[in-house]
């Protein structure tokens, strides 16, 4: 029999942190600044009806 593994739920916060840290390594900016920008752009996109 195969054993089943349980998957943890991936949150938006975890995705933002992952993208931000990867981008920070490439660009030299801080993770916090990039993460803040990602959240800001997402909020703007929702407000204008883009990228749902």
PDB file with SEQRES, HELIX, SHEET and CRYST1 records, atoms N, CA, C and O in Angstrom:
SEQRES   1 A   52  UNK UNK UNK UNK UNK UNK UNK UNK UNK UNK UNK UNK UNK          
SEQRES   2 A   52  UNK UNK UNK UNK UNK UNK UNK UNK UNK UNK UNK UNK UNK          
SEQRES   3 A   52  UNK UNK UNK UNK UNK UNK UNK UNK UNK UNK UNK UNK UNK          
SEQRES   4 A   52  UNK UNK UNK UNK UNK UNK UNK UNK UNK UNK UNK UNK UNK          
HELIX    1 AA1 UNK A   12  UNK A   27  1                                  16    
HELIX    2 AA2 UNK A   31  UNK A   48  1                                  18    
CRYST1    1.000    1.000    1.000  90.00  90.00  90.00 P 1           1          
ATOM      1  N   UNK A   1       0.831  -1.195   0.000  1.00  0.00           N  
ATOM      2  CA  UNK A   1       0.000   0.000   0.000  1.00  0.00           C  
ATOM      3  C   UNK A   1       0.871   1.252   0.000  1.00  0.00           C  
ATOM      4  O   UNK A   1       1.949   1.292   0.592  1.00  0.00           O  
ATOM      5  N   UNK A   2       0.368   2.257  -0.677  1.00  0.00           N  
ATOM      6  CA  UNK A   2       1.062   3.534  -0.682  1.00  0.00           C  
ATOM      7  C   UNK A   2       0.587   4.381   0.486  1.00  0.00           C  
ATOM      8  O   UNK A   2      -0.609   4.440   0.771  1.00  0.00           O  
ATOM      9  N   UNK A   3       1.499   5.020   1.143  1.00  0.00           N  
ATOM     10  CA  UNK A   3       1.090   5.909   2.227  1.00  0.00           C  
ATOM     11  C   UNK A   3       0.780   7.283   1.641  1.00  0.00           C  
ATOM     12  O   UNK A   3       1.433   7.733   0.700  1.00  0.00           O  
ATOM     13  N   UNK A   4      -0.184   7.911   2.187  1.00  0.00           N  
ATOM     14  CA  UNK A   4      -0.583   9.248   1.732  1.00  0.00           C  
ATOM     15  C   UNK A   4       0.090  10.297   2.586  1.00  0.00           C  
ATOM     16  O   UNK A   4       0.153  10.194   3.811  1.00  0.00           O  
ATOM     17  N   UNK A   5       0.583  11.293   1.914  1.00  0.00           N  
ATOM     18  CA  UNK A   5       1.174  12.403   2.654  1.00  0.00           C  
ATOM     19  C   UNK A   5       0.156  13.531   2.723  1.00  0.00           C  
ATOM     20  O   UNK A   5      -0.628  13.742   1.797  1.00  0.00           O  
ATOM     21  N   UNK A   6       0.184  14.224   3.800  1.00  0.00           N  
ATOM     22  CA  UNK A   6      -0.720  15.368   3.937  1.00  0.00           C  
ATOM     23  C   UNK A   6      -0.008  16.601   3.432  1.00  0.00           C  
ATOM     24  O   UNK A   6       1.174  16.809   3.708  1.00  0.00           O  
ATOM     25  N   UNK A   7      -0.716  17.396   2.707  1.00  0.00           N  
ATOM     26  CA  UNK A   7      -0.157  18.630   2.170  1.00  0.00           C  
ATOM     27  C   UNK A   7      -0.626  19.804   3.004  1.00  0.00           C  
ATOM     28  O   UNK A   7      -1.797  19.910   3.369  1.00  0.00           O  
ATOM     29  N   UNK A   8       0.313  20.674   3.292  1.00  0.00           N  
ATOM     30  CA  UNK A   8      -0.072  21.876   4.014  1.00  0.00           C  
ATOM     31  C   UNK A   8      -0.576  22.903   3.007  1.00  0.00           C  
ATOM     32  O   UNK A   8      -0.125  22.945   1.862  1.00  0.00           O  
ATOM     33  N   UNK A   9      -1.495  23.710   3.442  1.00  0.00           N  
ATOM     34  CA  UNK A   9      -2.069  24.726   2.569  1.00  0.00           C  
ATOM     35  C   UNK A   9      -1.077  25.866   2.384  1.00  0.00           C  
ATOM     36  O   UNK A   9      -0.532  26.400   3.349  1.00  0.00           O  
ATOM     37  N   UNK A  10      -0.858  26.224   1.137  1.00  0.00           N  
ATOM     38  CA  UNK A  10       0.043  27.331   0.835  1.00  0.00           C  
ATOM     39  C   UNK A  10      -0.764  28.619   0.825  1.00  0.00           C  
ATOM     40  O   UNK A  10      -1.778  28.723   0.136  1.00  0.00           O  
ATOM     41  N   UNK A  11      -0.310  29.589   1.589  1.00  0.00           N  
ATOM     42  CA  UNK A  11      -1.043  30.853   1.715  1.00  0.00           C  
ATOM     43  C   UNK A  11      -0.457  31.904   0.770  1.00  0.00           C  
ATOM     44  O   UNK A  11       0.660  31.759   0.274  1.00  0.00           O  
ATOM     45  N   UNK A  12      -1.221  32.948   0.536  1.00  0.00           N  
ATOM     46  CA  UNK A  12      -0.732  34.061  -0.277  1.00  0.00           C  
ATOM     47  C   UNK A  12       0.500  34.681   0.355  1.00  0.00           C  
ATOM     48  O   UNK A  12       1.421  35.097  -0.348  1.00  0.00           O  
ATOM     49  N   UNK A  13       0.520  34.744   1.670  1.00  0.00           N  
ATOM     50  CA  UNK A  13       1.667  35.311   2.386  1.00  0.00           C  
ATOM     51  C   UNK A  13       2.930  34.519   2.070  1.00  0.00           C  
ATOM     52  O   UNK A  13       3.995  35.103   1.869  1.00  0.00           O  
ATOM     53  N   UNK A  14       2.818  33.201   2.025  1.00  0.00           N  
ATOM     54  CA  UNK A  14       3.973  32.369   1.709  1.00  0.00           C  
ATOM     55  C   UNK A  14       4.433  32.576   0.266  1.00  0.00           C  
ATOM     56  O   UNK A  14       5.632  32.585  -0.010  1.00  0.00           O  
ATOM     57  N   UNK A  15       3.491  32.739  -0.639  1.00  0.00           N  
ATOM     58  CA  UNK A  15       3.834  32.988  -2.040  1.00  0.00           C  
ATOM     59  C   UNK A  15       4.532  34.332  -2.185  1.00  0.00           C  
ATOM     60  O   UNK A  15       5.559  34.432  -2.856  1.00  0.00           O  
ATOM     61  N   UNK A  16       3.974  35.372  -1.552  1.00  0.00           N  
ATOM     62  CA  UNK A  16       4.601  36.695  -1.594  1.00  0.00           C  
ATOM     63  C   UNK A  16       6.034  36.625  -1.065  1.00  0.00           C  
ATOM     64  O   UNK A  16       6.949  37.178  -1.674  1.00  0.00           O  
ATOM     65  N   UNK A  17       6.229  35.947   0.064  1.00  0.00           N  
ATOM     66  CA  UNK A  17       7.553  35.850   0.680  1.00  0.00           C  
ATOM     67  C   UNK A  17       8.522  35.100  -0.233  1.00  0.00           C  
ATOM     68  O   UNK A  17       9.684  35.487  -0.353  1.00  0.00           O  
ATOM     69  N   UNK A  18       8.057  34.044  -0.868  1.00  0.00           N  
ATOM     70  CA  UNK A  18       8.910  33.266  -1.760  1.00  0.00           C  
ATOM     71  C   UNK A  18       9.343  34.075  -2.981  1.00  0.00           C  
ATOM     72  O   UNK A  18      10.521  34.090  -3.339  1.00  0.00           O  
ATOM     73  N   UNK A  19       8.385  34.744  -3.614  1.00  0.00           N  
ATOM     74  CA  UNK A  19       8.689  35.566  -4.779  1.00  0.00           C  
ATOM     75  C   UNK A  19       9.593  36.731  -4.384  1.00  0.00           C  
ATOM     76  O   UNK A  19      10.551  37.048  -5.088  1.00  0.00           O  
ATOM     77  N   UNK A  20       9.284  37.359  -3.266  1.00  0.00           N  
ATOM     78  CA  UNK A  20      10.064  38.512  -2.813  1.00  0.00           C  
ATOM     79  C   UNK A  20      11.495  38.120  -2.482  1.00  0.00           C  
ATOM     80  O   UNK A  20      12.429  38.841  -2.831  1.00  0.00           O  
ATOM     81  N   UNK A  21      11.680  36.989  -1.815  1.00  0.00           N  
ATOM     82  CA  UNK A  21      13.040  36.605  -1.446  1.00  0.00           C  
ATOM     83  C   UNK A  21      13.852  36.222  -2.679  1.00  0.00           C  
ATOM     84  O   UNK A  21      15.041  36.530  -2.762  1.00  0.00           O  
ATOM     85  N   UNK A  22      13.224  35.562  -3.620  1.00  0.00           N  
ATOM     86  CA  UNK A  22      13.916  35.213  -4.859  1.00  0.00           C  
ATOM     87  C   UNK A  22      14.313  36.467  -5.637  1.00  0.00           C  
ATOM     88  O   UNK A  22      15.431  36.568  -6.141  1.00  0.00           O  
ATOM     89  N   UNK A  23      13.394  37.409  -5.727  1.00  0.00           N  
ATOM     90  CA  UNK A  23      13.659  38.661  -6.430  1.00  0.00           C  
ATOM     91  C   UNK A  23      14.722  39.479  -5.701  1.00  0.00           C  
ATOM     92  O   UNK A  23      15.557  40.122  -6.337  1.00  0.00           O  
ATOM     93  N   UNK A  24      14.692  39.458  -4.379  1.00  0.00           N  
ATOM     94  CA  UNK A  24      15.666  40.203  -3.587  1.00  0.00           C  
ATOM     95  C   UNK A  24      17.078  39.691  -3.848  1.00  0.00           C  
ATOM     96  O   UNK A  24      18.020  40.481  -3.920  1.00  0.00           O  
ATOM     97  N   UNK A  25      17.231  38.403  -3.985  1.00  0.00           N  
ATOM     98  CA  UNK A  25      18.544  37.828  -4.267  1.00  0.00           C  
ATOM     99  C   UNK A  25      19.053  38.331  -5.616  1.00  0.00           C  
ATOM    100  O   UNK A  25      20.232  38.650  -5.764  1.00  0.00           O  
ATOM    101  N   UNK A  26      18.155  38.399  -6.594  1.00  0.00           N  
ATOM    102  CA  UNK A  26      18.547  38.810  -7.937  1.00  0.00           C  
ATOM    103  C   UNK A  26      18.789  40.316  -8.060  1.00  0.00           C  
ATOM    104  O   UNK A  26      19.666  40.746  -8.810  1.00  0.00           O  
ATOM    105  N   UNK A  27      18.019  41.111  -7.329  1.00  0.00           N  
ATOM    106  CA  UNK A  27      18.085  42.565  -7.498  1.00  0.00           C  
ATOM    107  C   UNK A  27      18.879  43.286  -6.422  1.00  0.00           C  
ATOM    108  O   UNK A  27      19.322  44.414  -6.639  1.00  0.00           O  
ATOM    109  N   UNK A  28      19.068  42.657  -5.265  1.00  0.00           N  
ATOM    110  CA  UNK A  28      19.787  43.300  -4.174  1.00  0.00           C  
ATOM    111  C   UNK A  28      18.910  44.174  -3.297  1.00  0.00           C  
ATOM    112  O   UNK A  28      19.415  44.818  -2.377  1.00  0.00           O  
ATOM    113  N   UNK A  29      17.615  44.214  -3.556  1.00  0.00           N  
ATOM    114  CA  UNK A  29      16.693  44.984  -2.710  1.00  0.00           C  
ATOM    115  C   UNK A  29      16.284  44.148  -1.509  1.00  0.00           C  
ATOM    116  O   UNK A  29      16.558  42.949  -1.453  1.00  0.00           O  
ATOM    117  N   UNK A  30      15.625  44.786  -0.547  1.00  0.00           N  
ATOM    118  CA  UNK A  30      15.195  44.053   0.643  1.00  0.00           C  
ATOM    119  C   UNK A  30      13.927  43.251   0.350  1.00  0.00           C  
ATOM    120  O   UNK A  30      13.102  43.634  -0.480  1.00  0.00           O  
ATOM    121  N   UNK A  31      13.801  42.136   1.052  1.00  0.00           N  
ATOM    122  CA  UNK A  31      12.624  41.280   0.895  1.00  0.00           C  
ATOM    123  C   UNK A  31      11.365  42.053   1.275  1.00  0.00           C  
ATOM    124  O   UNK A  31      10.342  41.944   0.599  1.00  0.00           O  
ATOM    125  N   UNK A  32      11.432  42.824   2.342  1.00  0.00           N  
ATOM    126  CA  UNK A  32      10.267  43.570   2.822  1.00  0.00           C  
ATOM    127  C   UNK A  32       9.778  44.574   1.782  1.00  0.00           C  
ATOM    128  O   UNK A  32       8.573  44.714   1.569  1.00  0.00           O  
ATOM    129  N   UNK A  33      10.705  45.267   1.139  1.00  0.00           N  
ATOM    130  CA  UNK A  33      10.331  46.271   0.150  1.00  0.00           C  
ATOM    131  C   UNK A  33       9.648  45.613  -1.049  1.00  0.00           C  
ATOM    132  O   UNK A  33       8.628  46.107  -1.530  1.00  0.00           O  
ATOM    133  N   UNK A  34      10.198  44.518  -1.523  1.00  0.00           N  
ATOM    134  CA  UNK A  34       9.619  43.824  -2.669  1.00  0.00           C  
ATOM    135  C   UNK A  34       8.257  43.238  -2.309  1.00  0.00           C  
ATOM    136  O   UNK A  34       7.314  43.310  -3.097  1.00  0.00           O  
ATOM    137  N   UNK A  35       8.162  42.663  -1.123  1.00  0.00           N  
ATOM    138  CA  UNK A  35       6.894  42.092  -0.664  1.00  0.00           C  
ATOM    139  C   UNK A  35       5.821  43.186  -0.569  1.00  0.00           C  
ATOM    140  O   UNK A  35       4.669  42.963  -0.943  1.00  0.00           O  
ATOM    141  N   UNK A  36       6.196  44.338  -0.081  1.00  0.00           N  
ATOM    142  CA  UNK A  36       5.269  45.467   0.022  1.00  0.00           C  
ATOM    143  C   UNK A  36       4.798  45.898  -1.371  1.00  0.00           C  
ATOM    144  O   UNK A  36       3.614  46.166  -1.576  1.00  0.00           O  
ATOM    145  N   UNK A  37       5.728  45.961  -2.322  1.00  0.00           N  
ATOM    146  CA  UNK A  37       5.372  46.325  -3.694  1.00  0.00           C  
ATOM    147  C   UNK A  37       4.427  45.320  -4.317  1.00  0.00           C  
ATOM    148  O   UNK A  37       3.483  45.701  -5.010  1.00  0.00           O  
ATOM    149  N   UNK A  38       4.669  44.034  -4.079  1.00  0.00           N  
ATOM    150  CA  UNK A  38       3.781  42.997  -4.617  1.00  0.00           C  
ATOM    151  C   UNK A  38       2.352  43.172  -4.104  1.00  0.00           C  
ATOM    152  O   UNK A  38       1.392  43.079  -4.868  1.00  0.00           O  
ATOM    153  N   UNK A  39       2.227  43.422  -2.815  1.00  0.00           N  
ATOM    154  CA  UNK A  39       0.910  43.606  -2.217  1.00  0.00           C  
ATOM    155  C   UNK A  39       0.228  44.863  -2.755  1.00  0.00           C  
ATOM    156  O   UNK A  39      -0.976  44.871  -3.009  1.00  0.00           O  
ATOM    157  N   UNK A  40       1.012  45.914  -2.922  1.00  0.00           N  
ATOM    158  CA  UNK A  40       0.463  47.176  -3.438  1.00  0.00           C  
ATOM    159  C   UNK A  40      -0.056  46.988  -4.863  1.00  0.00           C  
ATOM    160  O   UNK A  40      -1.160  47.424  -5.188  1.00  0.00           O  
ATOM    161  N   UNK A  41       0.742  46.339  -5.707  1.00  0.00           N  
ATOM    162  CA  UNK A  41       0.332  46.128  -7.097  1.00  0.00           C  
ATOM    163  C   UNK A  41      -0.888  45.224  -7.186  1.00  0.00           C  
ATOM    164  O   UNK A  41      -1.745  45.430  -8.045  1.00  0.00           O  
ATOM    165  N   UNK A  42      -0.980  44.234  -6.320  1.00  0.00           N  
ATOM    166  CA  UNK A  42      -2.140  43.344  -6.302  1.00  0.00           C  
ATOM    167  C   UNK A  42      -3.395  44.120  -5.921  1.00  0.00           C  
ATOM    168  O   UNK A  42      -4.453  43.926  -6.520  1.00  0.00           O  
ATOM    169  N   UNK A  43      -3.283  44.997  -4.926  1.00  0.00           N  
ATOM    170  CA  UNK A  43      -4.429  45.798  -4.497  1.00  0.00           C  
ATOM    171  C   UNK A  43      -4.873  46.738  -5.612  1.00  0.00           C  
ATOM    172  O   UNK A  43      -6.071  46.923  -5.828  1.00  0.00           O  
ATOM    173  N   UNK A  44      -3.918  47.331  -6.317  1.00  0.00           N  
ATOM    174  CA  UNK A  44      -4.251  48.232  -7.424  1.00  0.00           C  
ATOM    175  C   UNK A  44      -4.927  47.468  -8.552  1.00  0.00           C  
ATOM    176  O   UNK A  44      -5.874  47.971  -9.156  1.00  0.00           O  
ATOM    177  N   UNK A  45      -4.462  46.275  -8.842  1.00  0.00           N  
ATOM    178  CA  UNK A  45      -5.032  45.465  -9.911  1.00  0.00           C  
ATOM    179  C   UNK A  45      -6.480  45.086  -9.586  1.00  0.00           C  
ATOM    180  O   UNK A  45      -7.347  45.123 -10.458  1.00  0.00           O  
ATOM    181  N   UNK A  46      -6.728  44.729  -8.352  1.00  0.00           N  
ATOM    182  CA  UNK A  46      -8.096  44.383  -7.936  1.00  0.00           C  
ATOM    183  C   UNK A  46      -9.010  45.601  -8.024  1.00  0.00           C  
ATOM    184  O   UNK A  46     -10.168  45.492  -8.426  1.00  0.00           O  
ATOM    185  N   UNK A  47      -8.482  46.754  -7.648  1.00  0.00           N  
ATOM    186  CA  UNK A  47      -9.292  47.975  -7.652  1.00  0.00           C  
ATOM    187  C   UNK A  47      -9.692  48.369  -9.072  1.00  0.00           C  
ATOM    188  O   UNK A  47     -10.758  48.948  -9.278  1.00  0.00           O  
ATOM    189  N   UNK A  48      -8.849  48.060 -10.045  1.00  0.00           N  
ATOM    190  CA  UNK A  48      -9.151  48.427 -11.433  1.00  0.00           C  
ATOM    191  C   UNK A  48      -9.803  47.283 -12.209  1.00  0.00           C  
ATOM    192  O   UNK A  48     -10.120  47.424 -13.390  1.00  0.00           O  
ATOM    193  N   UNK A  49      -9.998  46.152 -11.536  1.00  0.00           N  
ATOM    194  CA  UNK A  49     -10.674  45.030 -12.177  1.00  0.00           C  
ATOM    195  C   UNK A  49      -9.752  44.152 -13.000  1.00  0.00           C  
ATOM    196  O   UNK A  49     -10.219  43.445 -13.893  1.00  0.00           O  
ATOM    197  N   UNK A  50      -8.467  44.178 -12.728  1.00  0.00           N  
ATOM    198  CA  UNK A  50      -7.493  43.363 -13.430  1.00  0.00           C  
ATOM    199  C   UNK A  50      -7.024  42.202 -12.565  1.00  0.00           C  
ATOM    200  O   UNK A  50      -7.108  42.262 -11.339  1.00  0.00           O  
ATOM    201  N   UNK A  51      -6.539  41.165 -13.192  1.00  0.00           N  
ATOM    202  CA  UNK A  51      -5.847  40.033 -12.538  1.00  0.00           C  
ATOM    203  C   UNK A  51      -6.595  39.480 -11.339  1.00  0.00           C  
ATOM    204  O   UNK A  51      -6.063  39.474 -10.229  1.00  0.00           O  
ATOM    205  N   UNK A  52      -7.783  39.030 -11.537  1.00  0.00           N  
ATOM    206  CA  UNK A  52      -8.521  38.429 -10.428  1.00  0.00           C  
ATOM    207  C   UNK A  52      -8.020  37.077 -10.173  1.00  0.00           C  
ATOM    208  O   UNK A  52      -8.512  36.396  -9.273  1.00  0.00           O  
TER     209      UNK A  52                                                      
END                                                                             
